[in-house]
Every structure is written in structure tokens, then in C-alpha cells.
Amino acid sequence: MLSNDGFLCVFPLCSCLSCVVSIPPVFNAVYNSDDNVFVGAPTGSGKTICAEFAILRMLLHNAEGRCVYITPMEALAEQKFQDILNKKVVLLTGETSTDLKLLGKGDIIVSTPDKWDILSRRWKQRKNVQNVSLFIVDETHLIGGENGPVLEVICSRMRYISSQIERPIRIVALSSSLSNAKDVAHWLGCNTTATFNFHPNVRPVPLELHIQPVYHAIMKHSPSKPAVVFVPSRRQTRLTAIDIPPSAPLTFLHCTEKDLAPFLAKINDATLKETLANGVGYLHEGLSATERRIVEQLFNSGAVQVVVSSRSLCWGINISAHLVIVMDTQYYNGKIHAYVDYPIYDVLQMVGKANRPMLDDEGRCVIMCQGSKKDFFKKFLYEPLPVESHLDHCLHDHFNAEIVTKTVENKQDAVDYLTWTFLYRRMTQNPNYYNLQGMSHRHLSDHLSELVEHTLHDLEQSKCISIEDEMDVAPLNLGMIAAYYYINYTTIELFSMSLNAKTKIRGLIEIISNAAEYNNIPIRHHEDSLLRQLAQKVPHKLNNPKFNDPHVKTNLLLQSHLSRMQLSAELQSDTEEILSKAVRLIQACVDVLSSNGWLSPALAAMELAQMVTQAMWSKDSYLKQLPFFTSEHIKRCQDKGVESIFDIMEMGRRERLCCSSQTLRWPTWLASLTATPTSSCRTRWPRRITSRVAVQCWSRFSWRERRRSPDPSSHLSSHRVKLDFVAPAMGVHNYTLYFMSDAYMGCDQEYKFSADVKEADSEGDIFWLKPPDGDVSVVAAGGEESRLLGVPGHTVDVLVVSSGHLSSEREHGLLWVSRLVFHEHSHCIVPAGGGQRAYSFQILTVRSSLQEASRSPDGSNAKLQTVEMHVVASKLAEARYFPQGDQATFLTVRWCPS
């Protein structure tokens, strides 16, 4: 099978004999070709090995290739691939700056759909995204689930990227068995010879299914073999684990107490210690990573026979058993305050855990459900599932992102964008599901156009985009902020409408808590009493709170986090989910506030980011930020007159040890401000120009991921930031430059400087901004004859800006125009395209300090006219402006011989 001995060492032949990849056509499609492949098979059939073989082929034929592995199970994917042939495996974090670095150095990138969506949206500017060779999508059938639209979008985008860069990106899709697998495969570009969809009965280990209440199911079906029990909630995991052991408590324990003792010593949960001593463990999201790892290790080694797991962990546990018991098939949904059925995908995942190919001849599953549900589960557990797209309900944010990146620039582009999606494939196959009036191309076109119209209208109402001439679309500031921070368009609309110049910390917490990102924070049964108690303890009381509202819960848990309150395991897990989104929501608030010029609330929002990172209020002692510092340590420091981090830095080593036995590490920031004028900046005529300078350095700080240096006084790194801004009106202007950390409190700094703007001399003046590195800019400053800049009495001059530096000499050469700011009512020549010998240019009238089309000098509308110029020489001899009636037109460009 494998021609590479190194690969045989990684994947022994025996591991492949009982999985779908052992079927010759599947193996040839995955390992012996570069075609896109779709493999649909039941959970536990070895689909992951198909992905591994695809990676091996990439490494064999393209050692520098990059693979992206999309999976809903981060921990399992990272564990599976971390040791492949010494290749670097990285797991995306959701922090853009960090992920860009990881993408650059990783050979195999493991990501969830939303994190890859964040990174791949700006694929045109990110070469490492374009350089992906292999794109593996695990659990593709989840495209029909709650987060399916994001999965659909990133798959469609990767196919679109491949078509634009004219280089194949191989897609390998792994899924449960589907009844409409051909549609999914066709959408992903898989031909019929590379599409494999196996019946649910095709399993490495045959499954015996019992759909009936079973008393003592473990003793009946698996008296001595491992068993996994899935229950609806975290609370029930503990109760069930306590109740399972029979009168003989050591029945399920298959090791000595002496052997078990070292593992129990590492566990903090007293109840878990007790149940493990009886041979029964339990898993839920509230356990620490160490406790989960120990329970899985004891179960997989056979030391304990039974593990009870919460429903939501079925995707994230790395265990398999002879028997799986699903206790109840309903759970409480706090969002609608009712009991609802498990998603069928979750049930399939649970059933798939009854799979030990090399140890058992068969697996068994007991599902405890209502009698009316028996036929339902028999049908969908033994027959392929259909999958449909839900993208039409979640288009707004994806359209907004594509408009910001200019993939979609008009309504027709939006319709074309939809043709890349699975939604487009299924509309004609199942028109009733998507509310189509017919199956003809006309009906499909009308439905897509209506969908685009409604979506873009909603985005326009939210002030995320503008629609011009009822066709062209352009991003607005709010839309760009929403796309950059990966937040919902309704959230950015909420921020825009709620934030104002008087917003304080309390208001910021309320606004952020009401973000759409927190709509799905779970509300558990009888949890309102706990939230009511929290509401009495938090500093900022709520007015008439509804404790079954997820946004109220978010507000309370945010305040509890800042107050460092002790919470139950369930609430602590919810808090972690809230915090994972809170920082980027705060950062979006900072941008919205800065865009409006509101300094005080912007500083308050930055301070809130520090508070959330450090889990403390601004009124608390700054010493609380130090790791391992308790109230006792802070009291010792305060008794010695130490109030801040800087006071500790000034203390001697012996004095520090008196305050804390822990070694204190703290980053020292040295900031300097240098203003270097490149030339005199003057204005000839009085004008009002509003300018604002904002610097944001959002970095990922963590005490666990800090740089270490053998020399505590050594210099680790330095970073230079350059600021460019439009000069204000004449006179002396005083500015304040703020240096704000997004993570540490008490280290913010501010510097004051002034700018002196004087009257222009006879040479005229030009305001300019630094172009991107490598670009060259030109502006023709002209006299009354040329009128190129509308400065009367001066001849034509060409100023060259190359890589951000204004040249001292003045040339008559034709160069590119890029990011310049001109006089009011002036004109500039800008390139509009062209080839090797011919260039197309436009004349543009500038209204104020922004480069945009406006009115001509006489007040009439300026006309943008494109002209063709053939390059016959390298020198520009003359450029003239001729008025024609009341329209400004650019007519003549002459060239002199070289």
C-alpha cells in the first residue's frame, strides 16, 4: 500500500485493515491521486485515516505544502496529528495577529470553521492562505447544523480561491453517510470516481441497537467490558455516576487501590475521586483539563469500566467502548425554556463510540427514549441522512465580509457569489424547502435576486454598507469594523446606536452583554435562583432583570468575573465562553467610539479590556494582576508602602521575597516619542480640517505564554510605530498621544506634543500620506494654464514620493498615484488600469482633504473621463486642462522623444 518506509512506521498496516480506506478505490482516490474526495461513512469507520493518507501524499509530493484541517474537535485533532513525521502542527486561536504567525510557520493547521473564516476572509492580502495545498473538512454533514453556514462559506471560499489563483487546492471531505451525498460532492468539485458514500450498516464493528428502557443495562450487555453512558446535563453526570455502582462497589474497578492512588491525588473534585474509586468516572465541561485527561486515561487503560459523559461532550472525548447507553434523548433548552430532542448528529456521534475494531466482534448501544421515538431513531440510525443548507438565514455577515474585501462590489457579484455555495446546488433539488415558486432558471434567478436585495437592504439599514445607483455596494466604517472583529452586523448596529460621548464602564458592560453573540448562552433548568443570588452581589445592579434572558446572565457573569467570585463549574464554563468573545467586542467598541471622536468613553473601553483580561475592577489594587498574588500578599505590600508594580520593581530581591515567595516577572515598556518634520507644512488659504490620531496595539498577552530570558535586564524586542495625519489649520496645535495596553492595568502612558502650521510660501503646498512600501506616488502641482491642482500662477511641477520618502528633486516623469491628500477643488491624475505599452488614466476632482470625486472649480459636477495614452517616451512634456462648457475634462497629454 505505502511506498514510503517512514510512512509505514507512522501508520502500521494493521491500523488500516478495519477502516474504509482499506477499500482499494477509496485508497487510490485518497493516496494515489490529487483529486477532490468525498467519503461518507458512519462514525467510527476510520474516516480520519483517509485524512491522514491525504496528508501523507501531500508530504510525499510537496514537502513544503501546507494542510488546513477543519474540525469541530480541536483537542482530538491536535492530539491525532501532533507527531506526524516531525511536521509542525498548530492550532488556531481566534486572535488574528497570533494566527497569522501560526499560519506562517505551521505545516498542518488545525482550526474550527469560524477561526478559519476569520483568517481566510482577507485571502487576497494573505499569501499563506493562498498557499494552502490541502483542505480537509471533517464532519462535513454538520453543514446542516447550527453552525453549518460558516462551514459552507469557508468551503465555498477555498474553491473560489483556487479558481482565482489558478492553482488547485485539494479538498478532502469526511462525513457521515448522506442520502444526498452526490450534491455535496458536486458542490465540492469531487467527480463520481472520487465520491464514496457508504450505508450506515457498513461498520468495522457491527452495531447491535436496543431502543427500549433497560434495567441494569451495563450488567446485561457489557458485564466486564467498557461502557459509556451519555446523559443530558452536567448535573446528571455526577448523579448518575454516584447511582451506578451496585451493592458491590468494586465491580467496575479493574486495578488495585494502590495503582489508582497516584491518579486520584491529582484530582480536586471530591465526588469524582469517590466515583473513580468505585470504577466509575464522569466527564463534563466543568472538569479541568487534567481531570478530563486522567479519567480518559483510566478508562482507555481498562482501570475503570464505566464513564458517564454529558451530551455536549460527545464530540470532544477521545474514548471508545463496547457498550454505549444514551439515557434520554431530550435536554432542556434554556433559550426557548422547553425540553427538545437531541440533534440526530449528536446521537450518531454517541452511537459511534461503540467501536473497538481490534478488540470486539460487535458493539452495542442502548437508547432510552419515549416509545413514540423508537421508529424515528431506527430510521435515522440505519439509513443515510439528508443534509440541507441554512446559509440563506445567515447571509448578512458573510456578505458584509465579502463587500469589505471587495469580492462583492455590486448586486450581480453577490448573486455570482451564491453560485459557489451548497445553497445554490440544493435550491433546484429541493425547491419547496427553500420556498422557491418553481424549478426553472427564471424562478431560481428571481429567488436569488430577492435574497440578495433583502440581505443588502438590511446591511444598508444597519449602516454597514452603502448602495449606490441601486446596484453598486461599498463598505462603510461600521461594516469594516464588524468584518475585522468578526462580529454580527446587528451587534455593530447596537454599538453605533447605544454608545455615546457620556458612556461609562457600567454602560459599556450593559451594551456588550446585549450583543447578538451571546444569544445562545445556555439557561439551565432552575438556574434562575443562582442568577438571582449573583444579582445581589455584583457592583452594578440591574433594573428589573429577567433571569431567563441570556443577556442578563452574560452581564452578571461578566461582573462576577471582574469581582473574582467563586462560581459553580457550569457557570464558570459559561463565563469562559463569554470571555472568549468579550475582548473583540470591546475592541469593536473602541473603534466605534474612536471613529466618532469620543475620547473619554474610548479610554473607558480600553480600560474595560484591561479589566476583563486581569479579572479585576479599576478600583482594585494593581498588585492583584500579579500571578499567585493573594489578598494576603497585597496586604503585606501595602504595609510596606508598595502600591503599584513600579514600586515592586524598585524593591530589592530580599524585600520582594518578604512580600511573595514566587518569582515575579513583569514586562517593562519603554516608550519614546520623536517628531521628525520632513518638510514645512503650510496652508495658503484658511480652511477647516479635522484630524485625529489613534494608535492601537492589540496583542495577545498571557502569563503562560511569556518570553523568558536568562538575563532579567536583557532587551527582548522593540517596535517602531509611525503616525501620519493631515495637518490642521494654521497656528500652534497641542496634542496628547496615549499609549494604552489592552491587558495590563497601571502601565498606560501619555505624551504631549505640539504642531506649528504656518502660511505657505510662493511654492505652493502639498499634503501627502505615506504610500505602501514599494509603491511610488506622483502629484502634478500646476499653474493656471494646466489647472491640474488649481493653484493659479504656477508652472507644472511633479513631486515624486517613493517608499514613503519625498524626493528633493522635481522631475517630469509619469509615475503611479497612491494615497495622496490634495487641496480643495484641485485635480489629480490617477491610473485606472492598462497594459505594457498603454495606460488608462482618469482625472479626479478633490473636494476637501479626502481623495474623492466631487465638483469642478466652477461649482459644476466633475466628469470622470478615461483616456488612453500610448507610451512613446519616458519624459512627460506637457499636460493641459481644457474646459468644455461646464464639464471638467482631461483632453491632452503630449510626450517628448527620449
PyMOL commands that set and color helices and strands:
alter all, ss='L'
color gray80, all
select helices_A, chain A and resi 5-10+13-16+20-22+24-31+47-61+74-81+84-86+96-105+113-120+123-125+127-130+140-144+148-165+181-187+192-194+217-221+234-243+257-264+270-277+289-300+311-315+344-351+371-382+391-393+395-404+411-418+422-429+441-461+477-485+489-498+505-513+516-518+528-537+550-562+569-595+599-614+622-625+631-639+645-650+653-659+703-705
alter helices_A, ss='H'
color red, helices_A
select strands_A, chain A and resi 37-40+66-70+89-91+108-111+132-137+170-175+195-197+207-211+227-231+280-283+306-310+323-327+330-333+338-341+363-368+465-468+472-475+682-683+731-739+749-759+767-768+776-781+797-802+805-806+820-821+826-834+838-846+866-870+875-884+887-896
alter strands_A, ss='S'
color yellow, strands_A
deselect
rebuild
show_as cartoon
